[in-house]
Amino acid sequence: MKHSTPWKGMIRKEAQDHKLLEMSALLEDYLEHHLDVITDSDWFRDLVEEKVQKLLVGEEQKRGINCD
């Protein structure tokens, strides 16, 4: 299999660049997939909602709005 790589016959620098581009594309796809899985989940939505509410309450308290 080692001889069937797409960078066979390239100089070393070109082969390294090609490998890096290929790996970076694979890593990008992997990360995008896992971020989509995380951000599409219910627990993430609930977590974001909770954090936003805390920030809004904190901001209201700073400004003296709705302080009981």
C-alpha positions in Angstrom: 0.0 0.0 0.0 2.9 2.4 0.7 3.7 2.7 -3.0 0.1 3.6 -4.0 0.0 6.9 -2.2 -1.1 10.0 -4.2 2.1 11.7 -3.3 4.4 9.1 -4.9 7.0 10.8 -7.1 6.6 14.2 -5.4 9.6 15.8 -3.8 9.6 15.5 0.0 8.3 19.1 0.7 5.4 18.6 -1.8 4.5 15.3 -0.2 4.5 16.7 3.3 2.3 19.6 2.2 -0.1 17.2 0.5 -0.2 15.0 3.6 -0.8 18.0 5.8 -3.6 19.3 3.6 -5.2 15.9 3.5 -5.0 15.5 7.3 -6.3 19.0 8.0 -9.3 18.3 5.8 -10.0 15.1 7.7 -9.6 16.8 11.0 -11.9 19.6 10.0 -14.6 17.1 9.0 -14.1 15.2 12.2 -14.5 18.4 14.4 -17.4 19.7 12.4 -19.2 16.4 12.9 -18.6 16.3 16.6 -19.5 19.9 17.1 -22.8 19.3 15.2 -23.5 16.3 17.4 -22.9 18.4 20.6 -24.7 21.5 19.5 -27.7 19.6 18.2 -28.3 17.9 21.5 -30.9 18.7 24.1 -28.4 18.9 27.0 -26.4 21.6 25.1 -29.5 23.6 24.4 -30.5 23.4 28.1 -27.0 24.4 29.1 -26.9 27.4 26.9 -30.4 28.5 28.0 -29.3 28.2 31.7 -26.2 30.2 31.1 -28.0 32.9 29.2 -30.6 33.2 32.0 -27.8 33.6 34.5 -26.2 36.3 32.5 -29.5 38.1 32.0 -30.3 38.0 35.7 -26.8 39.2 36.6 -27.1 42.1 34.1 -30.5 43.0 35.5 -29.1 43.0 39.1 -26.2 45.2 38.0 -28.6 47.8 36.6 -31.1 47.4 39.5 -33.9 46.0 37.3 -36.3 43.6 39.0 -34.4 43.6 42.3 -36.7 42.4 45.1 
